[in-house]
């Protein structure tokens, strides 16, 4: 049982700290100043071919 308690303590402290650091890193990466053009491009993907007819759809 000693190994379980040691691993539980490790997971409760250091792994939690590491995952918090990863979370903060992802947030900072997403909101960095240079990512604005990529986010705008990703937001407009669904409208890219809006004027083209749908392929394989029903014909009126």
TIRO-2110 file (N, C-alpha, C; in Angstrom, 1 decimal):
// TIRO-2110
0.8, -1.2, 0.0, N, 1, A
0.0, 0.0, 0.0, CA, 1, A
0.9, 1.3, 0.0, C, 1, A
2.1, 1.1, 0.4, N, 2, A
3.0, 2.3, 0.5, CA, 2, A
3.2, 2.9, -0.9, C, 2, A
3.3, 2.0, -2.0, N, 3, A
3.6, 2.5, -3.3, CA, 3, A
2.3, 3.3, -3.8, C, 3, A
1.1, 2.8, -3.5, N, 4, A
-0.1, 3.5, -3.9, CA, 4, A
-0.2, 4.9, -3.2, C, 4, A
0.2, 5.0, -2.0, N, 5, A
0.1, 6.3, -1.3, CA, 5, A
1.2, 7.2, -1.9, C, 5, A
2.3, 6.7, -2.2, N, 6, A
3.4, 7.6, -2.8, CA, 6, A
2.9, 8.1, -4.2, C, 6, A
2.4, 7.2, -5.0, N, 7, A
1.9, 7.6, -6.3, CA, 7, A
0.7, 8.6, -6.3, C, 7, A
-0.1, 8.3, -5.3, N, 8, A
-1.3, 9.2, -5.1, CA, 8, A
-0.8, 10.6, -4.7, C, 8, A
0.2, 10.7, -3.8, N, 9, A
0.7, 12.0, -3.4, CA, 9, A
1.4, 12.7, -4.6, C, 9, A
2.1, 11.9, -5.4, N, 10, A
2.7, 12.5, -6.6, CA, 10, A
1.7, 13.0, -7.6, C, 10, A
0.6, 12.3, -7.8, N, 11, A
-0.4, 12.7, -8.7, CA, 11, A
-1.1, 13.9, -8.2, C, 11, A
-1.4, 14.0, -6.9, N, 12, A
-2.1, 15.1, -6.3, CA, 12, A
-1.3, 16.4, -6.3, C, 12, A
0.0, 16.3, -6.3, N, 13, A
0.8, 17.5, -6.2, CA, 13, A
1.5, 17.8, -7.6, C, 13, A
2.4, 17.1, -8.0, N, 14, A
3.2, 17.4, -9.2, CA, 14, A
2.4, 17.3, -10.5, C, 14, A
1.6, 16.3, -10.7, N, 15, A
0.9, 16.1, -11.9, CA, 15, A
-0.2, 17.2, -12.0, C, 15, A
-0.8, 17.6, -10.9, N, 16, A
-1.7, 18.7, -10.9, CA, 16, A
-1.0, 20.0, -11.3, C, 16, A
0.1, 20.2, -10.8, N, 17, A
0.9, 21.4, -11.1, CA, 17, A
1.3, 21.4, -12.6, C, 17, A
1.7, 20.2, -13.1, N, 18, A
2.1, 20.1, -14.5, CA, 18, A
0.9, 20.3, -15.5, C, 18, A
-0.3, 19.8, -15.1, N, 19, A
-1.5, 20.0, -16.0, CA, 19, A
-2.0, 21.4, -15.9, C, 19, A
-1.8, 22.0, -14.8, N, 20, A
-2.2, 23.5, -14.7, CA, 20, A
-1.2, 24.3, -15.6, C, 20, A
0.1, 23.9, -15.6, N, 21, A
1.0, 24.6, -16.5, CA, 21, A
0.7, 24.4, -18.0, C, 21, A
0.3, 23.2, -18.3, N, 22, A
-0.1, 22.9, -19.7, CA, 22, A
-1.3, 23.7, -20.1, C, 22, A
-2.3, 23.8, -19.2, N, 23, A
-3.5, 24.5, -19.4, CA, 23, A
-3.2, 26.0, -19.7, C, 23, A
-2.4, 26.6, -18.8, N, 24, A
-2.0, 28.0, -19.0, CA, 24, A
-1.2, 28.2, -20.2, C, 24, A
-0.4, 27.3, -20.6, N, 25, A
0.4, 27.4, -21.8, CA, 25, A
-0.5, 27.3, -23.1, C, 25, A
-1.5, 26.5, -23.1, N, 26, A
-2.4, 26.4, -24.2, CA, 26, A
-3.2, 27.7, -24.3, C, 26, A
-3.7, 28.3, -23.2, N, 27, A
-4.4, 29.5, -23.2, CA, 27, A
-3.5, 30.6, -23.8, C, 27, A
-2.3, 30.7, -23.3, N, 28, A
-1.4, 31.8, -23.8, CA, 28, A
-1.0, 31.6, -25.3, C, 28, A
-0.9, 30.3, -25.7, N, 29, A
-0.6, 30.1, -27.1, CA, 29, A
-1.8, 30.5, -28.0, C, 29, A
-3.0, 30.2, -27.5, N, 30, A
-4.2, 30.6, -28.3, CA, 30, A
-4.4, 32.1, -28.4, C, 30, A
-4.1, 32.8, -27.4, N, 31, A
-4.3, 34.2, -27.3, CA, 31, A
-3.0, 35.1, -27.6, C, 31, A
-2.0, 34.5, -28.2, N, 32, A
-0.8, 35.2, -28.5, CA, 32, A
-1.1, 36.2, -29.6, C, 32, A
-0.4, 37.3, -29.7, N, 33, A
-0.7, 38.4, -30.7, CA, 33, A
-0.6, 37.9, -32.2, C, 33, A
0.2, 37.0, -32.5, N, 34, A
0.4, 36.5, -33.9, CA, 34, A
-0.6, 35.5, -34.4, C, 34, A
-1.6, 35.1, -33.5, N, 35, A
-2.5, 34.1, -33.9, CA, 35, A
-3.8, 34.6, -34.5, C, 35, A
-3.9, 35.9, -34.5, N, 36, A
-5.2, 36.5, -35.0, CA, 36, A
-5.5, 36.1, -36.5, C, 36, A
-4.6, 36.2, -37.4, N, 37, A
-4.9, 35.8, -38.8, CA, 37, A
-5.3, 34.3, -38.9, C, 37, A
-4.7, 33.4, -38.1, N, 38, A
-5.1, 32.0, -38.1, CA, 38, A
-6.5, 31.8, -37.6, C, 38, A
-6.8, 32.6, -36.5, N, 39, A
-8.2, 32.4, -35.9, CA, 39, A
-9.2, 33.0, -36.9, C, 39, A
-8.9, 34.1, -37.6, N, 40, A
-9.9, 34.6, -38.5, CA, 40, A
-10.1, 33.7, -39.7, C, 40, A
-9.0, 33.0, -40.2, N, 41, A
-9.1, 32.1, -41.2, CA, 41, A
-9.9, 30.9, -40.8, C, 41, A
-9.7, 30.4, -39.6, N, 42, A
-10.5, 29.2, -39.1, CA, 42, A
-11.9, 29.6, -38.9, C, 42, A
-12.2, 30.8, -38.5, N, 43, A
-13.6, 31.2, -38.3, CA, 43, A
-14.4, 31.3, -39.7, C, 43, A
-13.7, 31.6, -40.8, N, 44, A
-14.3, 31.7, -42.0, CA, 44, A
-14.3, 30.5, -42.9, C, 44, A
-13.8, 29.4, -42.4, N, 45, A
-13.7, 28.2, -43.2, CA, 45, A
-15.1, 27.7, -43.7, C, 45, A
-16.1, 27.8, -42.9, N, 46, A
-17.5, 27.3, -43.3, CA, 46, A
-18.1, 28.2, -44.4, C, 46, A
-17.6, 29.4, -44.5, N, 47, A
-18.2, 30.3, -45.5, CA, 47, A
-17.4, 30.4, -46.8, C, 47, A
-16.3, 29.6, -46.9, N, 48, A
-15.4, 29.8, -48.0, CA, 48, A
-16.0, 29.5, -49.4, C, 48, A
-16.8, 28.5, -49.5, N, 49, A
-17.4, 28.1, -50.8, CA, 49, A
-19.0, 28.3, -50.7, C, 49, A
-19.4, 29.4, -50.1, N, 50, A
-20.8, 29.6, -49.9, CA, 50, A
-21.6, 29.7, -51.2, C, 50, A
-21.0, 30.4, -52.2, N, 51, A
-21.7, 30.6, -53.5, CA, 51, A
-21.6, 29.4, -54.4, C, 51, A
-20.9, 28.4, -54.1, N, 52, A
-20.8, 27.2, -55.0, CA, 52, A
-22.0, 26.3, -54.7, C, 52, A
-22.5, 25.6, -55.7, N, 53, A
-23.6, 24.7, -55.5, CA, 53, A
-23.2, 23.5, -54.7, C, 53, A
-24.1, 22.9, -54.0, N, 54, A
-23.8, 21.8, -53.1, CA, 54, A
-23.6, 20.6, -54.1, C, 54, A
-22.6, 19.7, -53.8, N, 55, A
-22.4, 18.5, -54.6, CA, 55, A
-23.2, 17.4, -53.9, C, 55, A
-23.9, 16.6, -54.7, N, 56, A
-24.5, 15.4, -54.2, CA, 56, A
-25.8, 15.7, -53.5, C, 56, A
-26.3, 16.9, -53.5, N, 57, A
-27.5, 17.3, -52.8, CA, 57, A
-28.7, 17.1, -53.7, C, 57, A
-29.9, 17.3, -53.2, N, 58, A
-31.1, 17.2, -54.0, CA, 58, A
-31.2, 18.4, -54.9, C, 58, A
-31.8, 18.1, -56.1, N, 59, A
-32.0, 19.2, -57.0, CA, 59, A
-33.5, 19.7, -56.9, C, 59, A
-33.7, 20.9, -56.9, N, 60, A
-35.1, 21.4, -56.7, CA, 60, A
-36.0, 21.2, -57.9, C, 60, A
END
